[in-house]
Amino acid sequence: MTFQRACGLSELADDTPKRVELDGTPVSVVRTEGEVFAIHDICSHANVSLSEGEVEDCQIECWLHGSAFDLRTGKPSGLPATRPVPVYPVKIEGDDVLVSVTQES
């Protein structure tokens, strides 16, 4: 697993998604409930950025149609989305938020 710097921990406001791109992959990095999560930034229902949505109860909500995705699992909690979005491993080193978007072979 290869981790790369996504952003600084100090750049993250609680419950406010930050969009980054890692190896061409759009990622939404979120600090909420004392943890940092990284989730694919494109809604599985509509091709829109999840980082423009709101975060509440460890979920990120798509601003367009209201589907919410669990930040821990990527699973949708209600319609219209029926497919999960990928979540990515996160490590914190000092002020650096490191994310791995690579798949192990």
N, C-alpha and C positions, 0 to 999 in steps of 0.2 A: 504494500500500500504506500503510495507516494503522497505526502502532504505538502501543500503549498500555502503561502500566506494569502489569506482572503482579505483581511483588513486588520486594523488595530482594535483591540477590545475597547479602548477609549473612544472609538468612533461609533460604537453601538449605544443607542439610547434604548432603554427598556421598552419592549413591546413595539419597536419601530423597525421594520425590516430594512435591510440594506442589500441592494442588488450588486452582485459582482459577477465577473465572468472568469472562469478558470478553465484553461485548455479548450476554449470555445463553448463551454457549458455554462448556461445562465444559472446562477445560484442565489438564493435569498438566505442571508445570514440574519438570525434573530436571537436577541438576548431576551429571555423571559423566565420568570419564576426562578431566577438565580442560575440558569443554565444557558448555554449557547447552542443553537441548532443550525444546521445547514440543510436546506431542502431545495429541490429543483424549482426554479423560478417560473416555470410555465405551467399553467393550469392544464390538467388532463382533459377537461371538458371543452374549454375555449382557449385559443392560443393567445392568452394575455398574461402579463406579469403578475405573479402572486405578491411580489414585494410592494405593489401599489395598494394592497389590501390591508386589513386590520388584523391585529393579533390579540387574542383573548383566550384564556383557559388552555394554553399550550396548543392553540390552533391558529392557522393563518387562513383568512377568508379571502376568496377571490372577489374582487370588487365588482366584476361584471354581472355574475349570476348568483353570487352568495354561497357557492360551495366552500366548505371549510375542510382543511386538511390537517391531520394530527402532525405536529412538528417532530414527534418521536418516530412515527411509523410511515408517514406519508399517506395513510389511508383517509379517504373522504368520509366525512361524518353525515353527509346527506346529499340529496340530489341538487343540481342535475349531474354532478360528477359521479361516476361509478368506478373509475380506475384510479389507483393510487399514483402518487408522484414519488420519484426516488428521494431518499434522504441520504446524506453523506456524513461519514465520520468526521468529528471535530476534535482538535486538541488545542489547548491554550498553552502558549509558552511565553511567559512574561506578558507583554501587551499584544502579542501576535495571536490572531485567530487563524489556525491552520486547518485546512479542509482537504480531504482526499476525494477526488471525483473519478479516480482510476478504478477499474475493475481488476480483481485478482484473476489470474488464469488458472 
